[in-house]
Amino acid sequence: HFNKYMQVTRKDGSVWSDGTIFAVGDCNYGCLGSPPNWEMPPVPKISYPGEEQALHAVKNIERMARGKKTLKPTWWPWGAG
């Protein structure tokens, strides 16, 4: 499980560990929410989305390293945001 910031979460949605563990590509569930009210619809399990997810995670890791408390959420499809 993961949240809209690509952080690994528990089944109840709480951030796992200290929030510094991220899931990208095939290792995450690939969507947020439930049909028909997706927060983020299913993402294809191909390399391109994994690369984009990694970029989003890296940007949030950089924000955390600079001491920022707010993270940027991911979105899909990427050309729409």
C-alpha positions in Angstrom: 0.0 0.0 0.0 1.1 3.5 -0.7 -0.3 7.1 -0.4 -0.5 10.0 -2.9 3.0 11.0 -2.0 4.4 7.5 -3.0 5.2 6.7 0.7 4.7 3.1 1.9 1.6 2.8 4.2 -0.1 0.2 6.3 -3.4 -1.2 5.3 -5.1 1.4 7.5 -3.5 4.2 5.5 -1.0 5.3 8.1 2.5 6.0 7.0 4.8 3.1 7.6 8.2 3.6 9.3 9.1 7.3 9.4 7.7 8.1 6.0 11.1 7.8 4.2 10.3 4.6 2.4 8.7 5.0 -1.0 7.2 2.5 -3.5 7.3 3.0 -7.2 6.6 0.9 -10.3 5.6 -2.7 -10.0 6.1 -2.8 -6.3 3.1 -0.6 -5.5 -0.7 -1.3 -5.8 -0.9 1.1 -8.8 -4.0 3.1 -7.9 -5.4 5.0 -5.0 -9.0 4.7 -3.8 -11.7 2.4 -5.1 -13.9 2.4 -8.2 -15.8 4.4 -9.3 -14.3 7.1 -7.1 -10.6 6.8 -7.8 -8.3 9.3 -6.1 -5.8 8.0 -8.8 -7.0 5.4 -11.3 -4.9 2.2 -12.0 -1.5 2.9 -13.5 -0.2 0.5 -16.2 2.5 -1.9 -15.1 5.1 -0.8 -17.7 8.4 1.0 -17.4 7.3 4.6 -18.2 4.9 5.0 -15.2 7.6 3.5 -13.0 10.0 6.2 -14.2 7.5 9.0 -13.5 6.7 7.6 -10.1 10.4 7.4 -9.3 10.7 11.1 -10.3 7.8 12.0 -8.0 9.4 10.1 -5.1 12.8 11.6 -5.6 11.3 15.1 -5.6 9.6 14.3 -2.2 12.9 12.9 -0.8 14.6 16.1 -1.8 11.9 18.2 -0.1 12.3 16.1 3.0 16.1 16.5 2.9 15.6 20.2 2.8 13.5 20.0 5.9 10.2 20.7 4.2 7.1 19.2 5.9 4.8 19.3 2.9 5.2 16.8 0.1 3.9 17.0 -3.5 1.2 14.4 -4.4 1.5 12.2 -7.5 -1.1 12.1 -10.2 -2.2 10.0 -13.2 -2.4 10.4 -16.1 0.7 12.6 -16.0 0.0 14.6 -19.1 -3.2 15.9 -17.4 -1.7 17.7 -14.4 
